[in-house]
Amino acid sequence: MNKVGMPSIPSLDDAGESLWLDVIHRMDEVYAELLKNEADLERKNADLEEAQSFISSVVASVSDILIVCSSSGVIKKVNPAFLSMVGRLEPEVVGSSVFNYIAEGDQDNARRVIGAGQEGQLVEADILFLRADGNEECLAMRCAKLADSHSRQFGAVLTGRPISELRRAYQALHEAHKELQTAQHRLIEQEKMASLGRLVAGVAHELNNPISFVYANIYTLDRYRKKLVQYLEAIHRGAEEEETAALRRELKIDSILADFDPLLDGTIEGASRVSDIVKNLRRLSFSRAGERQTVDLDRLLRNSVQLAAKSKNTSAKIVFDSVPTVMSNADEGQLHQVFVNLIDNAFDAVADVPTPLVEIVMKREKGLVRIDIRDNGPGIAKENLSKIFEPFFTTKTIGEGTGLGLWISFTIIEDHGGRIEVSNRPDGGAEFSVILDAG
């Protein structure tokens, strides 16, 4: 039986053994390096997974719409907010065109935004997207370029915020603003009519005096006329001189003739007074809303003081210091309303003052005109100074004021490009100042 011999292990000399040990040592180093690289690779892979998980978590938590797409609009990545809006799962969306989810009428606009964004331009646009329920959702979209590590552009990042609710809120706000403006104009007209009513009451009282005087004079003149006719008839029928002399004494013809001039002068004065009052009313007739013309502020202010004083029947001393022929482009009726309201308030403030005083001062200041209306009343409480022009704020008792007069006055002056200020005077009392452009 033949035996298979084992290969003999060649014997190594010292050089060969040294070489072999060196190879084994090198292999151990390579293996150790591989183990180290594997550990580093696993650590980096864990860091990468953690970073990817963090980025995915951030993207998922963003409430705005986020879409990552290619240059042609093919979707690469979306966030849950977009999936929730379109009602699709991520596998269904990724790989499809972003234009599949945009309303047909806004697709050209979306292409423009994506194209401009990829060119590095900052473009914003409102784009309608299709919701899962078939309705449209308006998004305020913005596009940015998506580039690789070598700054080579290969896609776009779209971000958008739903603004349909915001649009509806703005629309509701706009409608509410229009209704508020309508209500404000209505309140202005109501306050205007209330102001006019107060003035008419005062004017009616003012007219009553000269009219009553004229009426009484005319009645007296009519009695005189009858006596003169009786006396002239006696003369014309050829009455004796003694008879006409007796009749002259009986009818007091000499007294009648002497009384004619004062009666006529008084009647003419009363009629002139009525005519002046009517002219003032015609000047102060309220024009159509928004109609403006050149207004003589001195004349307007004097008429306002006169009519306000008559309507209040005040005993206050009125000091008027004005500059003549100060003109301004304004709505005369509205400015009259402001002045009367401020002067009325001044008269109310001094109603319980032993020596009531109201001062009205008008002067020019560098292309502006300033009208100060001052009183020596108790002034305005410090805590009320900041609220004095708020609508419905009033310190008067119920039934005496609506709290709209100063607010409407503030609105009118602001609409005229001016301003109205209020302060307490150092020596007591309040001061309201109206500042307007001077013509």
Solvent accessible surface area in square Angstrom, and as a share of the most:
residue,aa,sasa,rsa
1,M,232,1.04
2,N,147,0.75
3,K,190,0.80
4,V,143,0.82
5,G,63,0.61
6,M,171,0.76
7,P,114,0.72
8,S,100,0.64
9,I,160,0.81
10,P,99,0.62
11,S,108,0.70
12,L,104,0.52
13,D,97,0.50
14,D,123,0.64
15,A,77,0.59
16,G,22,0.22
17,E,87,0.39
18,S,69,0.44
19,L,120,0.60
20,W,144,0.51
21,L,105,0.52
22,D,65,0.34
23,V,61,0.35
24,I,70,0.36
25,H,101,0.45
26,R,142,0.52
27,M,126,0.56
28,D,86,0.45
29,E,77,0.34
30,V,88,0.51
31,Y,136,0.52
32,A,56,0.44
33,E,89,0.40
34,L,106,0.53
35,L,87,0.43
36,K,124,0.53
37,N,73,0.38
38,E,90,0.40
39,A,56,0.44
40,D,44,0.23
41,L,121,0.60
42,E,108,0.48
43,R,132,0.48
44,K,120,0.51
45,N,73,0.38
46,A,54,0.42
47,D,71,0.37
48,L,118,0.59
49,E,103,0.46
50,E,120,0.54
51,A,46,0.36
52,Q,116,0.52
53,S,71,0.46
54,F,135,0.56
55,I,105,0.53
56,S,50,0.32
57,S,67,0.43
58,V,68,0.39
59,V,25,0.14
60,A,51,0.39
61,S,87,0.56
62,V,57,0.33
63,S,95,0.61
64,D,32,0.16
65,I,4,0.02
66,L,27,0.14
67,I,0,0.00
68,V,26,0.15
69,C,0,0.00
70,S,20,0.13
71,S,59,0.38
72,S,84,0.54
73,G,0,0.00
74,V,52,0.30
75,I,1,0.00
76,K,113,0.48
77,K,83,0.35
78,V,4,0.02
79,N,0,0.00
80,P,64,0.40
81,A,24,0.19
82,F,0,0.00
83,L,30,0.15
84,S,88,0.57
85,M,11,0.05
86,V,9,0.05
87,G,48,0.46
88,R,112,0.41
89,L,125,0.62
90,E,60,0.27
91,P,114,0.72
92,E,96,0.43
93,V,0,0.00
94,V,60,0.35
95,G,52,0.50
96,S,26,0.17
97,S,34,0.22
98,V,0,0.00
99,F,24,0.10
100,N,94,0.48
101,Y,14,0.05
102,I,4,0.02
103,A,8,0.06
104,E,153,0.69
105,G,76,0.73
106,D,27,0.14
107,Q,42,0.19
108,D,113,0.59
109,N,42,0.22
110,A,2,0.02
111,R,117,0.43
112,R,128,0.47
113,V,1,0.00
114,I,7,0.04
115,G,29,0.28
116,A,13,0.10
117,G,1,0.01
118,Q,26,0.12
119,E,127,0.57
120,G,59,0.57
121,Q,96,0.43
122,L,130,0.64
123,V,25,0.14
124,E,107,0.48
125,A,14,0.11
126,D,63,0.33
127,I,5,0.03
128,L,52,0.26
129,F,1,0.01
130,L,70,0.35
131,R,87,0.32
132,A,68,0.53
133,D,95,0.49
134,G,61,0.58
135,N,91,0.47
136,E,90,0.40
137,E,18,0.08
138,C,5,0.03
139,L,0,0.00
140,A,41,0.32
141,M,2,0.01
142,R,107,0.39
143,C,4,0.02
144,A,55,0.43
145,K,98,0.41
146,L,44,0.22
147,A,40,0.31
148,D,49,0.25
149,S,109,0.70
150,H,131,0.58
151,S,90,0.58
152,R,151,0.55
153,Q,72,0.32
154,F,108,0.45
155,G,0,0.00
156,A,0,0.00
157,V,33,0.19
158,L,6,0.03
159,T,54,0.31
160,G,3,0.03
161,R,146,0.53
162,P,62,0.39
163,I,20,0.10
164,S,12,0.08
165,E,125,0.56
166,L,93,0.46
167,R,122,0.44
168,R,135,0.49
169,A,56,0.43
170,Y,131,0.50
171,Q,100,0.44
172,A,62,0.48
173,L,113,0.56
174,H,99,0.44
175,E,71,0.32
176,A,52,0.40
177,H,93,0.41
178,K,97,0.41
179,E,121,0.54
180,L,109,0.54
181,Q,81,0.36
182,T,72,0.42
183,A,33,0.26
184,Q,36,0.16
185,H,106,0.47
186,R,129,0.47
187,L,39,0.20
188,I,10,0.05
189,E,74,0.33
190,Q,100,0.45
191,E,24,0.11
192,K,9,0.04
193,M,113,0.51
194,A,46,0.36
195,S,3,0.02
196,L,53,0.26
197,G,40,0.38
198,R,93,0.34
199,L,3,0.01
200,V,75,0.43
201,A,67,0.52
202,G,5,0.05
203,V,5,0.03
204,A,55,0.42
205,H,108,0.48
206,E,22,0.10
207,L,37,0.18
208,N,85,0.44
209,N,85,0.43
210,P,13,0.08
211,I,89,0.45
212,S,54,0.35
213,F,101,0.42
214,V,33,0.19
215,Y,154,0.59
216,A,53,0.41
217,N,10,0.05
218,I,88,0.45
219,Y,130,0.49
220,T,25,0.15
221,L,25,0.13
222,D,53,0.27
223,R,99,0.36
224,Y,28,0.11
225,R,123,0.45
226,K,115,0.49
227,K,64,0.27
228,L,35,0.17
229,V,64,0.37
230,Q,88,0.39
231,Y,23,0.09
232,L,84,0.42
233,E,100,0.45
234,A,0,0.00
235,I,76,0.38
236,H,149,0.66
237,R,160,0.58
238,G,59,0.57
239,A,24,0.18
240,E,128,0.57
241,E,144,0.65
242,E,147,0.66
243,E,77,0.34
244,T,20,0.12
245,A,38,0.29
246,A,45,0.35
247,L,22,0.11
248,R,88,0.32
249,R,169,0.62
250,E,128,0.58
251,L,14,0.07
252,K,131,0.56
253,I,3,0.02
254,D,85,0.44
255,S,67,0.43
256,I,4,0.02
257,L,93,0.46
258,A,76,0.59
259,D,48,0.25
260,F,52,0.22
261,D,97,0.50
262,P,79,0.50
263,L,19,0.10
264,L,80,0.40
265,D,91,0.47
266,G,8,0.08
267,T,19,0.11
268,I,111,0.56
269,E,124,0.56
270,G,4,0.04
271,A,53,0.41
272,S,52,0.34
273,R,67,0.24
274,V,34,0.20
275,S,48,0.31
276,D,68,0.35
277,I,4,0.02
278,V,65,0.37
279,K,107,0.45
280,N,15,0.08
281,L,54,0.27
282,R,181,0.66
283,R,106,0.39
284,L,8,0.04
285,S,71,0.46
286,F,48,0.20
287,S,33,0.21
288,R,187,0.68
289,A,80,0.62
290,G,61,0.59
291,E,68,0.31
292,R,89,0.32
293,Q,87,0.39
294,T,91,0.53
295,V,1,0.00
296,D,32,0.16
297,L,0,0.00
298,D,17,0.09
299,R,65,0.24
300,L,0,0.00
301,L,1,0.00
302,R,119,0.43
303,N,13,0.07
304,S,0,0.00
305,V,11,0.07
306,Q,58,0.26
307,L,11,0.05
308,A,0,0.00
309,A,17,0.13
310,K,81,0.34
311,S,33,0.21
312,K,72,0.31
313,N,129,0.66
314,T,45,0.26
315,S,106,0.69
316,A,11,0.09
317,K,135,0.57
318,I,60,0.30
319,V,55,0.31
320,F,51,0.21
321,D,81,0.42
322,S,24,0.15
323,V,50,0.29
324,P,93,0.58
325,T,94,0.55
326,V,0,0.00
327,M,63,0.28
328,S,6,0.04
329,N,104,0.54
330,A,1,0.01
331,D,3,0.02
332,E,15,0.07
333,G,1,0.01
334,Q,23,0.10
335,L,0,0.00
336,H,2,0.01
337,Q,5,0.02
338,V,0,0.00
339,F,0,0.00
340,V,1,0.00
341,N,15,0.08
342,L,2,0.01
343,I,0,0.00
344,D,8,0.04
345,N,33,0.17
346,A,5,0.04
347,F,7,0.03
348,D,53,0.27
349,A,36,0.28
350,V,2,0.01
351,A,77,0.60
352,D,141,0.73
353,V,32,0.18
354,P,128,0.80
355,T,104,0.61
356,P,25,0.16
357,L,48,0.24
358,V,0,0.00
359,E,31,0.14
360,I,0,0.00
361,V,19,0.11
362,M,3,0.01
363,K,83,0.35
364,R,121,0.44
365,E,70,0.31
366,K,209,0.89
367,G,54,0.52
368,L,56,0.28
369,V,0,0.00
370,R,50,0.18
371,I,0,0.00
372,D,3,0.01
373,I,3,0.02
374,R,49,0.18
375,D,7,0.04
376,N,46,0.24
377,G,8,0.08
378,P,120,0.75
379,G,25,0.24
380,I,28,0.14
381,A,44,0.34
382,K,174,0.74
383,E,120,0.54
384,N,22,0.12
385,L,53,0.26
386,S,100,0.65
387,K,75,0.32
388,I,17,0.09
389,F,36,0.15
390,E,84,0.37
391,P,62,0.39
392,F,133,0.55
393,F,49,0.20
394,T,55,0.32
395,T,102,0.59
396,K,76,0.32
397,T,89,0.52
398,I,181,0.92
399,G,79,0.76
400,E,118,0.53
401,G,29,0.28
402,T,86,0.50
403,G,13,0.13
404,L,15,0.07
405,G,13,0.13
406,L,25,0.13
407,W,43,0.15
408,I,2,0.01
409,S,3,0.02
410,F,68,0.28
411,T,25,0.14
412,I,3,0.01
413,I,0,0.00
414,E,106,0.48
415,D,90,0.46
416,H,21,0.09
417,G,61,0.59
418,G,18,0.17
419,R,120,0.44
420,I,9,0.04
421,E,68,0.30
422,V,30,0.17
423,S,53,0.34
424,N,61,0.31
425,R,46,0.17
426,P,148,0.93
427,D,116,0.60
428,G,35,0.34
429,G,2,0.02
430,A,6,0.05
431,E,30,0.13
432,F,17,0.07
433,S,3,0.02
434,V,0,0.00
435,I,4,0.02
436,L,4,0.02
437,D,85,0.44
438,A,21,0.17
439,G,78,0.75
